[in-house]
Amino acid sequence: MISMNVKTILILVFLILLGVLVFPQDIQEESKVINVEVPVRVFQGNHFVDNLQLKDFELLENGVPQKIEAVYLVKKRSIERSEERKRFYPETKRTFFLFFEITEYSPRLKEAVDYFIKNVIYPGDNLVVVTPLKTYRMKSQTFEALSRKEITNQFNRLLRRDAMMGSSQYRNAVKELAGLAKSLSATISGGDEGTGISSLDPLGSDHQEYRGLALGSQLTMYNQLLEKLEDLRKIEQKNLMNFAEYIKDKEGRKYVFLFYQREFIPMVQPRILNQYLQKYQDKPNVQMTVSDIFDFYKRKISFDVEKVKKAYADSSVSMHFMFITRPRKNVNGVRMVEHSEDVYSAFREMARATGGFTDSSARPDYLFQEALDAAKNYYLVYYTPQNYERNGEFREIEVKVKKGNYRVTHRAGYFAD
């Protein structure tokens, strides 16, 4: 016979094994019950609609209607009204990220910063500023140590300095490109006469210094400068994805405001390049370099927009894209080509995927105020997805207002992970 002590041990071992086999399944099953938070903004024209109730909203996930558990109306940082079938505890503290992708400082940027510091940010808010040169984080004690006027003065001094220093390589490359483009145009015509090319222009470039160089050297330098500009302005998908992952773990409301300045690149006229192809058919190096330049003119977006859009929607950030336009500078003998359409279309789609604001204007102060006004009020809508499966797939969210002609913005969805 087996003694009682041995039987007891065997029973305990059996129960432990049973627990190992059964309990993780129970835990896994329970972990599938999640709650999804969706910041929603509803506009009639440009005015935020603040009188909606839970019954007014309809929400679908992957096309399937969902039961809304709660709706909270938030203005700036305060919960103004709530309706709950189930209790939630929204976190409304704010973190602002201001990105300045600019090559030239404008006094209008100062007005934009002044408005933000004086009217928007408050003690307790977090602020991260990314300039072409550095990243700055405003300390929580800043409002205690400095007046708002002192803060704006420091902010603008840093932004002006960093725009000049951080973009100096870019501006120098553009200046050299203009000079080479003029030189190449003059070379194919046999001289400066009749080309309409002047030695001075708004970019401050002078093509005469390149005229002594052999044609192959000029074309190679021009192609290398195009590649340099591409490297300077290239947006790495890895960096975008890392930032999306970083802000996903941040509590509260997260706002990204991206200022992007319109770009123009000095380019040799296509007809001039075609003349080189025809004239130097017996020189493979010239043919190859000119073909590379033509390929650059057909450049594509350097990252997967759809993948990045989903990552930012999943992070529940409110992203706002402000495209700063500026007039095209006329440079004799050079074709100034806008080179920011790819970035504009990509970031516009990213902003839309997060329910954010996007617009273009020559006035960054106007754009910033419009974006801030669009972002300050919102509803937080909560629901528990039906038939949720933790499979890593992206689940699309659609929020509607049942009655009325409204414009509704919200994040596009989330990853079920």
N, C-alpha and C positions, 0 to 999 in steps of 0.2 A: 504494500500500500504506500501511497504517497503521503507524506506527512502534511499536516495542516499548513505549516510554514511554507513548504514547497508549493502547495496548491495556491496559497495566498499570493506568492510571488508570481506564479503563472498567470493568475487572474489579473494582477496588476500590469504585467507585461502585455497581456491581451488587450486590456483597456487602453494602454498607452499606444499600442499599434493601431487600435481602432480609432483613437483620437487623431493620430497622424493621418489616417486615411480619410476621415470624415470631416474633421474640423476645418482644414484648409479649404475644402469645397464650400462649407457654409460661409467662411470669411470672404472667399472670392465672390460668392453669389451676392453677399451683402454689399461688397464694394462696388457693384454695378449700379447701385442707387446713387445717382449724382444729381446735383442741382446746377443749372446753367444760368449765369447772369448775363443779361444783354442790355447794355446802355442803348437807349433809343431816343432819337431826336425827331420831333414832329413839327413841321413848318407849314404855315399858310402864307405863300409868298416868301418873304424873308423874316417873318415874325414867328417866334416859337409859340406853339399852342400849349397852354399850361392847364387846361380845364378837362383833360381826358381822365377817364376812370378805367378800372380793370376790365370792365365789360366792353369797353370800346376797342380793345386790342384783340387781334387774332395773330397767332404765331404758329408757323409750320417748320418742321425739321425734316429735311429731305422730302418735302412735299406732303408730309403727314401732319395733320393738325395736332397741337399739343395743348394740354391743360395749363393755363397760367396760374401760378401759385401766389404771386404777389407783384404789386406794382408800387414803386416809390417815385415821387416827384422830387427831384433834387435841383436846387438853384444855388449855383456856385458850390458851397461846401455844406449847405444845410438841407436836411430832409424836410420839405414843406408839407408833404401829405403822403399817406400810405394806405394801401388796401391789402389785406393779407388773408389768404386761406391757410397759409403756413407761415410761421415766423422766420424772418431772416434778419441779419444784422449787417446792413451795407456799410462799407468803409468808404468815406467820402474825402479823406485827406488827399491832397493833390501833389503830383510831381510833374514839373514842366521840364521838357527837353527842347532847347532852342538850337537848331543847327543852321549855321551860316555858310552856305556854299557860294561864296562871292569872290570876285577878283578885283572889284573896285568898291571903295566905300562911298556911300551916298549920304548926304545930310538927312534924307528921308528915313534912313535907318535909325538915326538918332531920335527922330520923332516917334518911331515905332517902339524903341526901347523905353523912352520917356513914358509913353502911354502905359506900357506893360508894368513898369515899376510903380508908377503913381496910382494906377487904377485896378490892377488885376491881382498881383501877387500879395500875399499876406503872411504875417508871422505864422509859422507852422507848415507852410508850403515848402516843398523842395524845388530847387532850381539847378539844372545842369546846362551849361552853355558850351557849345562846340564851335570853335572858330576855325579858319583855315590853318591855324598854327597850333592851338592848344585846346584842352578841355578844362573848364572851370566848374567848381561846385560851390554854390553859395552856402555859407555856414548858417546854422540856425540862429546864431547870436548876431548876425549882420544887422538886423533891424534895431537891435538894442544899442549897437555901437555906432551906427551911421544913420543920418537922415536919408530920406528917399532921394533927395536931390544929390547928396554925396554918392549914393549907390549908382544912380543913373550916370553921373559924371565919370565914375570909375569904369562902369560897364562900357560906355561909349569910347573912352580912351583905349581900353583893351581891344575893342572890336576894330577900331580904326587902325591901330598899330598892327594887329594880327592880319587884317585884310591886306595891308601893304606888304608885310614881311612874308606871310604865308603863301601869297600868290605871286611873288616876285619871279619865280622860275617860269610860271605860266605866262606872265606878261612878256618876259624877255623872249620866250619861245615864239610867241605871236609876233613880236616885233621882228625877229629874225626871219620868220616865215614870210612876212610882208616884203622884206627886202629881197629875199630869194625869188619870190613870185614875180616881182617887178623885173629882176635881172633876167629870169628865164624868158619872160615876155619880150624883153628888149633884145635878147640874144637871137631868138628865132626870126626877128624882124630885121636883123642886121645892124641894129643900132638904136639909139634913143629917138632919132628924128621920126616924127609921124606916129609915135606910139602913144602920145598923150601922157607919158610917164614923167612925173616930177620927182626930184630927189628927196623932197620933204613931204610928209603927210601927217594926218592926225595921230598915227601910231609912232611917229618919230623914227621911222626906218629909212635907211639910205641904201639903195641897191648898188651904188657904185663900187662898194667894197667887195662885191661878189663877181664883178665883171671880169676880173683877171683869172678867175678859176675856170678850169676846163668844164665843158658841158656835163660830162659824167659826174664830176665832183659836185656841181651845183644840184643836179637831180638827186644824187645820193644824200647830200646834206638836207635837201628839202624833204625827202622821204623819212630820214631819221628824225627830223623835227616833228613831223606829223606823228610818228610813233611815240616820241617823247610826250607830246601833248596828250596822246591817248593814254599813256601810262599815268600822267598827272591827274587826269580827270576820270580815270577808270573806276567804276564802282564794283567792288569785290562782293560777290554773292555771299562768301563766307562771313564777311563782316556784317552784312545785313542780317543774316540768319543768327549770328551770335548775339547781335543787339536785340533781336526779337525774343530770343531765349532769355536774355538778361532781364528785359522789362516784363516778361511774363510772370516772373517770380516777385515782382514788386507789388506791394499792397496798395489799395486805394485806386484813385483815378490817375491815369497816366496820359499825358498829352505830349505829342511830338509836333513841333512847328518847324518846318523845313523851308528856309529861304534859299531859293536857287536863282542865280542870275543868268540871264540869257547870254549865250556865247556866240561869237562870230569868229570864224577861222579864215585867215587870208589864204586863198587858193588860186592856183594857176587855172586860167580859163580852160575848159575842156577842149575848145578848138585849138588852143596853143599846144596842148599835150598831143592832140591828134596830128598836128603838124610835125611834132618831133617823131612820132611813130612812122609817119610817111617818109620823112627826110632821112632817118637813120635806120632804115630797114636792115642794113648790113651790120648793125652793131647790136648784138644780143643783150649786152649789159644795159644799154639805153632802153631797149624794148622791154626788158624785164622790170626795170625801175619804174618806167612810166606805167606799166600794167599794175604794179604794186600801188602806185598813187591812185589810179582809178579804183582799185579795190577798196582803198581807204575811204573814198567818196561814198562807197556803198555800205559803210559800216553798220553793224546791227547792235542791238542791246546786248550788254555783256553778262546778263544774268537772266535766270528763269523767272520771269515776272509772275507767272501763275503760282509757282512754289513759294515765292517771297510774299505774295498777297495773302496766301493761306496762313503763313507763319505769323504775319502781323495781325490778321483777324483772330487767330487763336490766342495771341497774347493779350487780347482785350485792351489794346491801346487805341487812343483817338489820335489819328495822324492827320495833319493838315499841311497841304503843299501850296506854297506861295511862290509863283513864278514871276520874277522881277524882269519885266521887259525893259529894253533900252534901244535907242535908235541905232540903225546900222551906220557905221562910220564909212564914208566914201574915201577910198584910197585909189588914186589913179593907177591904172594898169593891173589892178588886183580885184579879184572877185571875192567879196566878203560874204561868206556862206554861213548861215545859221547852223550851229552844230549842237543844238540841245534838244531837238525834237524827240530823240530816243529817250532821253532822261525825263522830259516832260510827260510823255505818254506813260512811261513806266510808273513814275511817282504819282501821277494822277490816278492810275488804277489802284495803287496801293492805298492811297487816301480813301478812295471810294470803298475799298474792301473793309476798312475799319470804321466806316460811317463818318469820315472826316470831311473837311472843307478843302476845296481846291479852286484856285482862280489865278488870273494873271493881270498884272498892272505895272505901270512904271513907278507906282507909289507903294513901296513896301509898308509904309505906315498905314495906308488905307487897307491893304491886304491883311495885315496883322490884326487890326481892329475888327474887320469882318470875320476873320477866323476865330478870334477870341469871343466875339458875340455869339457866333454859331455854336461854340463849344460849351459855354458856361452853364446852360440849363439842359436837363435831360431827364428821362425816365429810366429807372432800373427795373427791368422786367425779369422775373424769375420763373423757371419751369423745371420740371423733372421729366427728362426724355422718356418716351415710351419705347419699350423693346431695346433698351440701350445695350450695346455690345462693345466691349473694350477691344477693338480690333485695329486701332491706329488710323482708321480712315477719317477723312474730312467730312463732317456733317454740315450741310448747308442750312442756314437759318433765314427765314423770311418773316418779317413782322409787318402787319397791315393794320390800318385803322378802318373799322367796319363801315363807317359812314363819313362822308365829307371828302372834299378834294384836297388832300394833304400830301406833302412831300415827306417821306419817312426815310431816315438814315440810321443804319446800325451796322454792327460787324457782320461779315458774311457767313461766319460759322466757326467751328472749332474742331480740333482733332480728338477723336475718342481714344485717348491713351491714358 
